Amino acid sequence: MALDLPQLSGAGAFLTDGGLETSLVFHDGMDLPDFAAFPLLDTEVGRDALRRYYVPYLALAARSGAGFVMDTPTWRANPDWAARAGLDMHALADVNRRSVVFAFALGAEYPDVTTVVNGVIGPRGDGYVVGDTMTVEEAMVYHQGQVDAFAEAGAAMISAVTITYVQEAIGIARAAAASGLAAVVSFTVETDGHLPSGATIAEAVTRVDEVAGDAVAYYMVNCAHPTHFLDQLDPGAAWSSRVRGVRANASRSSHAELDAAEELDRGDIGELAGLYTALDRVLDLRVVGGCCGTDIEHVTAIAGAVSST
């Protein structure tokens, strides 16, 4: 499964978008309860807002000659968060399928861009703190419905994003394998470079690979500033070769500080791009983009920095 992903073959990194939810909330003034973007798929106004958000990134990929990993806006589209939005399991499966259809339609507008439609799966919990944990088996069962919906709609892969502990990562990877989809696991870290669970990136990647490595195409780090984890990377270690993507935050702030922030911290765009250059010297980066606080200006700078290394 992993070998079929175009971002893992050929030269040059694929791009992604930036911080979807922070852009919609802080730039567009939209109300996203629970930071959930998937309800926007239900209205013409919402779909138009999503299209306005994604199109500049696809256009950037076209100008740059880069491929694009087209994420679905479904970070919160799992059972617990969907229930808070009033969706039952049938409606949830439908919105996850429609998210893939929406992503394919956007990608089709840029036929010269190699676009990989990626079903995004967020954590059952908050994403900044571990909270209640699941066993591997519980996590697989919990996330299987969303994975199945992505597979039914024709997604090329799934990504587990902002994952805070190993058991949930393994469960999602196994769910993807059961549906025949390649999986990417993207961990988030605190300012000390450790997952919210306390594990190091090395420990987390190594453990998931030991248990479910055949199901994981590659790993990423997201929702953290590069200064939080750059010194954790070891180019000589086998586990580091498995980390192929980064979607960093604009801000150096901690998760707790970002959670309490009332204004958007866009950080230092030039510094962030320079740090991606440093990351690209340590890692074989195949996927780059942004997370909280980043927008098209950040990702443009990141694309330029990575392409010049």
Disulfide bonds with the S-S distance in Angstrom:
none
